Amino acid sequence: MAGVNIRGLHKRFGTVSAVRGIDLDINDGEFAVLVGPSGCGKSTLLRTIAGLEDASEGTIEIAGEIVNEVRPRDRDVAMVFQDYALYPHMTAARNIGFGLRARKFPKPEIDARVARAAAMLGIENLLDRYPRQLSGGQRQRVAIGRAIVRNPQLFLFDEPLSNLDAQLRDGMRGEIKRLHQEIATTMIYVTHDQIEAMTLADRIVLMRDGVIEQQGAPLDLFERPATRFVAGFLGSPQMSFLPGKIIRDAAGDRVELAGDGSTLPLPRERRLNGATNGLAVLLGLRPEHMTRATGAVGEGVARTEATIELIQPTGSRSYATFRLGGEPVMAELQAHDVSRPGEKIAIDINLRRASLFDAVSERAI
């Protein structure tokens, strides 16, 4: 296994800075996911770690060794690409063992390693087939098998599931997670899919415009986003943001919503420090923070009457769109809730779980 330590990393393409001053530590055996929108620099960062791109500035250290001047083939890393990169004239077995043959491994060892990788990935019966005879998911398993047989100290995945349909992606996510648990090798995985990031990662590294916006355990980023960008990127359906301002008086802190002047009281534990009276804010609410009201109003909960504009059933739950402070928001209802558009229902808003952002800096407060 190998830890990865990156300091002051820049990557420029002419006048364009794709990666800007990255500092990142990934522990031995950790599954780190680089996530962010297209063009944020995540794939460039991965390719620079692999040695496929040269760093413009800074250092990359793998297992305690600075590898900036080390050739890609000598970094002891294995990379799985989005397009599988299989040789069409070779069987699955020969594709998996190609790197070992290139390194002059003895045939019995190659055969043993290929058989072990195939068993781990459930493709023992596909080893005699050519890539054209395999489905997308099977080809991706072969590509992962080719990486496994090398026993590298570091696995790199560059959006390996983006060419698969939704059902196959779900299955392959589970396979990759299981693989990491079984071999316990450090993995760095690039994706633009926040669901993939949340389900796979020990640590999420969320990037934006070539820098790290926030990093940490998936639930830390989801429940305690440092910025509006992080809050809006993670979660499906997305968090809603309601503009308003802080009102402070003897009764406590409230958010006065800009759309209609209505107020929502903040729980005592969310009381703000400093001179925040009148501060322009964004109140962030996720659908699961808003549910159909039942029973008495709990502590830290505000109840409001909502007129439903749209219902979106998903099977496991339904989402109801309504207006709060003049802005459209979604509440999460039970799967078999019989509410209809135009109906008025009572909604409980759990303000203990809400997020608050400074409207100017868009940083959490």
C-alpha positions in Angstrom: 0.0 0.0 0.0 1.0 3.6 -0.4 0.0 7.0 0.8 0.0 10.0 -1.6 1.2 13.4 -0.5 0.9 16.4 -2.8 2.3 19.8 -2.1 1.8 23.0 -4.1 0.8 21.3 -7.3 0.1 23.3 -10.4 -0.6 22.1 -13.9 -0.7 24.6 -16.7 -1.5 24.2 -20.4 -0.1 27.3 -21.9 -1.8 30.2 -20.2 -4.6 28.0 -18.7 -4.2 26.7 -15.1 -6.0 23.4 -14.8 -4.8 22.7 -11.3 -3.8 25.5 -9.0 -1.8 25.0 -5.8 -3.2 21.6 -4.7 -2.2 20.3 -1.2 -3.6 16.8 -0.6 -2.7 13.9 1.7 -4.3 10.4 1.0 -3.6 7.8 3.5 -2.5 4.2 3.0 -5.4 2.0 2.0 -7.8 5.0 1.7 -10.5 5.2 -1.1 -10.4 8.9 -2.1 -12.8 10.2 -4.7 -12.0 13.4 -6.7 -15.4 14.8 -7.7 -16.6 18.0 -9.3 -18.1 19.5 -12.4 -16.6 19.1 -15.8 -13.4 21.2 -16.3 -12.7 21.5 -12.5 -9.2 19.8 -12.9 -9.9 16.4 -11.3 -8.8 14.3 -14.3 -5.8 16.5 -14.8 -4.8 16.0 -11.2 -5.2 12.2 -11.6 -3.2 12.1 -14.8 -0.4 14.1 -13.1 -0.3 11.7 -10.2 0.0 8.9 -12.8 2.8 10.7 -14.6 0.8 11.0 -17.8 1.1 14.8 -17.4 4.1 16.6 -16.0 3.6 18.9 -13.0 4.2 22.6 -13.7 5.0 23.2 -10.1 5.0 21.3 -6.8 5.7 17.8 -5.7 3.9 14.4 -5.8 5.1 11.8 -3.3 4.0 8.2 -3.4 4.9 5.8 -0.6 7.4 8.4 0.7 9.2 8.9 -2.7 8.9 12.1 -4.8 8.0 10.8 -8.2 7.9 14.0 -10.3 10.8 12.7 -12.4 9.8 9.0 -12.3 8.4 7.5 -15.5 4.7 6.5 -15.4 5.6 2.8 -15.8 8.0 3.0 -12.8 5.6 4.6 -10.4 4.0 1.3 -9.5 0.5 2.6 -10.1 -2.3 1.0 -12.2 -4.8 3.1 -14.0 -8.3 2.2 -15.3 -9.7 4.4 -18.0 -13.1 5.5 -19.1 -12.8 3.8 -22.5 -11.5 0.4 -21.2 -8.4 0.6 -23.6 -8.5 -3.1 -24.3 -6.7 -4.7 -27.2 -9.4 -5.9 -29.6 -7.2 -8.8 -31.0 -6.5 -10.3 -27.6 -8.8 -12.5 -25.5 -9.9 -11.2 -22.0 -7.2 -13.4 -20.4 -4.5 -12.0 -22.6 -5.7 -8.5 -22.1 -5.6 -9.0 -18.3 -2.1 -10.5 -18.4 -0.6 -8.1 -21.0 1.3 -6.0 -18.5 2.8 -9.0 -16.8 4.0 -10.5 -20.2 5.6 -7.1 -21.0 7.5 -7.3 -17.8 8.7 -10.9 -18.6 6.8 -12.6 -15.7 6.9 -16.4 -16.0 3.8 -17.9 -17.6 2.7 -20.0 -14.5 2.7 -16.8 -12.4 0.8 -14.9 -15.1 -1.8 -17.6 -15.3 -2.2 -17.7 -11.6 -2.6 -14.0 -11.3 -5.1 -13.8 -14.2 -7.2 -16.6 -12.6 -7.2 -14.9 -9.2 -8.3 -11.5 -10.7 -11.0 -13.2 -12.8 -12.3 -15.0 -9.8 -12.4 -11.8 -7.8 -14.4 -10.1 -10.6 -16.6 -13.0 -11.5 -15.4 -13.3 -15.1 -13.8 -16.7 -15.0 -16.1 -17.9 -17.8 -15.2 -14.9 -20.1 -11.5 -15.3 -20.3 -11.6 -16.9 -23.8 -13.7 -14.1 -25.3 -12.6 -11.1 -27.3 -13.6 -7.5 -26.3 -16.2 -7.4 -29.1 -18.0 -10.4 -27.5 -18.3 -8.7 -24.1 -20.8 -6.2 -22.7 -19.7 -2.8 -21.4 -19.8 -4.0 -17.9 -17.8 -7.1 -18.7 -15.2 -5.1 -20.6 -14.8 -2.8 -17.6 -14.2 -5.8 -15.4 -11.5 -7.0 -17.7 -9.9 -3.5 -17.6 -10.0 -3.6 -13.8 -8.6 -7.2 -13.8 -5.6 -5.9 -15.9 -4.9 -3.4 -13.1 -5.4 -6.0 -10.3 -2.9 -8.5 -11.6 0.0 -6.0 -11.3 -0.5 -5.8 -7.5 0.3 -2.0 -7.7 0.7 0.2 -4.6 -1.8 2.6 -6.0 -5.0 2.3 -8.2 -6.2 5.2 -10.2 -9.7 5.2 -11.8 -10.6 7.9 -14.4 -14.4 7.9 -14.6 -14.5 4.2 -15.3 -18.3 3.8 -15.2 -19.4 6.8 -17.2 -20.0 4.7 -20.4 -22.3 2.3 -18.6 -26.1 2.5 -18.3 -27.6 3.3 -14.9 -28.3 -0.3 -13.8 -24.7 -1.5 -14.8 -23.2 1.6 -13.0 -25.0 0.6 -9.8 -23.7 -2.9 -10.0 -20.2 -1.9 -10.8 -20.1 0.6 -8.0 -20.7 -2.3 -5.6 -18.0 -4.4 -7.3 -15.4 -1.7 -7.0 -16.3 -1.0 -3.3 -16.1 -4.7 -2.6 -12.8 -4.9 -4.4 -11.3 -2.2 -2.2 -12.5 -3.9 0.9 -10.9 -7.1 -0.2 -7.5 -5.9 -1.4 -7.2 -2.8 0.9 -5.0 -0.9 -1.6 -5.0 2.9 -1.9 -7.4 4.0 -4.6 -8.0 7.4 -6.2 -11.2 7.6 -8.2 -12.4 10.5 -10.5 -16.1 11.1 -11.2 -18.5 13.9 -11.9 -21.3 11.9 -10.3 -21.9 12.9 -6.7 -23.9 9.7 -6.0 -20.9 7.7 -7.0 -18.7 9.8 -4.8 -20.9 9.5 -1.8 -21.3 5.7 -2.1 -17.7 4.8 -2.8 -15.5 7.2 -0.9 -13.8 7.1 2.5 -12.8 10.7 1.6 -14.4 13.0 -0.9 -12.2 15.7 -2.5 -14.5 18.2 -4.1 -12.8 20.4 -6.7 -13.8 23.6 -8.4 -11.8 25.6 -10.9 -8.6 23.8 -10.2 -8.6 24.0 -6.4 -10.0 21.9 -3.6 -13.3 23.4 -2.4 -13.7 21.0 0.5 -12.5 17.5 1.5 -13.5 15.0 4.2 -15.8 12.1 4.9 -18.9 12.0 2.7 -21.4 12.7 5.4 -19.2 15.6 6.7 -19.4 17.3 3.4 -23.1 16.5 3.0 -24.2 17.6 6.4 -21.6 20.4 7.0 -20.9 22.0 3.7 -18.3 24.7 3.9 -19.7 26.7 1.0 -22.9 27.1 -1.1 -21.1 25.3 -4.0 -20.5 22.2 -1.9 -24.0 22.2 -0.5 -25.5 22.6 -4.0 -23.3 20.0 -5.6 -23.9 17.1 -3.1 -27.4 15.8 -2.7 -30.1 14.8 -5.1 -32.5 16.5 -5.3 -30.4 19.5 -4.7 -30.5 21.8 -1.7 -32.7 24.9 -2.1 -31.3 28.3 -1.2 -33.5 31.0 0.1 -32.2 34.6 0.3 -32.9 36.5 3.5 -31.3 38.4 6.4 -30.7 37.7 10.1 -33.0 39.4 12.6 -31.6 39.4 16.2 -33.7 40.4 19.2 -34.5 39.3 22.7 -36.4 36.3 21.3 -33.4 34.9 19.5 -32.2 34.7 15.9 -34.5 34.5 13.0 -34.1 34.4 9.2 -36.4 36.9 7.5 -37.0 35.6 4.0 -36.5 38.2 1.2 -39.4 36.9 -1.0 -42.3 37.6 1.4 -40.9 38.9 4.7 -41.8 35.7 6.5 -39.5 34.6 9.3 -38.1 31.3 10.4 -36.7 31.0 14.0 -33.3 29.5 14.4 -32.9 26.9 17.2 -31.0 28.0 20.3 -27.9 25.9 19.3 -27.8 27.8 16.0 -27.6 31.2 17.6 -25.0 33.3 15.8 -22.0 35.0 17.3 -20.9 38.6 16.6 -22.7 41.5 14.9 -24.9 39.6 12.5 -28.1 41.5 12.8 -29.2 42.4 9.3 -26.6 40.2 7.7 -27.7 39.0 4.2 -27.7 35.2 4.2 -28.8 32.2 2.2 -30.8 29.6 4.0 -30.1 26.1 2.7 -32.8 23.4 3.0 -32.7 19.9 1.6 -35.9 18.0 0.8 -35.4 15.7 3.8 -35.4 18.7 6.0 -39.0 19.3 5.1 -41.7 16.7 5.7 -45.5 16.5 6.0 -46.4 17.7 9.5 -47.6 15.1 12.0 -48.4 15.6 15.7 -47.0 18.5 17.8 -44.3 20.9 16.5 -41.0 19.6 17.8 -38.1 21.8 19.1 -36.1 23.4 16.3 -39.0 22.8 13.9 -41.0 25.5 12.1 -44.4 24.6 10.7 -45.8 26.2 7.5 -48.8 25.8 5.3 -47.8 24.9 1.7 -49.7 24.7 -1.5 -48.4 21.9 -3.6 -47.4 22.8 -7.2 -45.8 19.5 -8.3 -45.5 15.9 -7.1 -42.7 13.7 -8.2 -43.0 10.1 -7.1 -39.7 8.0 -7.2 -40.9 4.7 -5.8 -39.2 4.9 -2.4 -40.5 8.4 -1.7 -42.2 11.3 -3.3 -41.1 15.0 -3.6 -43.6 17.8 -3.3 -42.7 21.2 -4.8 -44.1 24.3 -3.1 -43.2 28.0 -2.4 -41.3 29.1 0.7 -40.4 32.8 0.9 -41.5 33.1 -2.7 -38.9 30.5 -3.8 -39.6 26.9 -5.1 -38.5 24.2 -2.6 -39.0 20.5 -2.3 -40.3 18.5 0.6 -39.8 14.8 1.0 -43.0 12.8 1.5 -43.7 9.2 2.1 -43.7 6.9 -1.0 -47.5 6.5 -0.9 -48.5 10.0 0.1 -51.7 10.8 -1.8 -51.2 14.6 -1.9 -52.0 16.3 -5.2 -51.0 19.6 -7.0 -53.2 22.4 -5.7 -53.7 20.8 -2.3 -52.7 22.7 0.9 -50.8 20.7 3.5 -48.8 21.4 6.6 -45.0 21.1 6.3 -42.5 20.8 9.2 -39.1 22.4 8.5 -36.3 21.0 10.6 -34.1 24.1 11.1 -31.6 22.2 13.2 -30.4 20.6 10.0 -30.6 23.7 7.8 -27.4 25.4 6.5 -26.7 29.1 6.6 -24.3 30.9 4.2 -23.1 34.5 4.0 -24.9 35.8 0.9 -21.7 37.7 -0.3 -18.9 35.2 0.4 -21.2 32.1 0.1 -19.3 30.5 3.0 -21.0 28.7 5.8 -21.7 30.7 9.0 
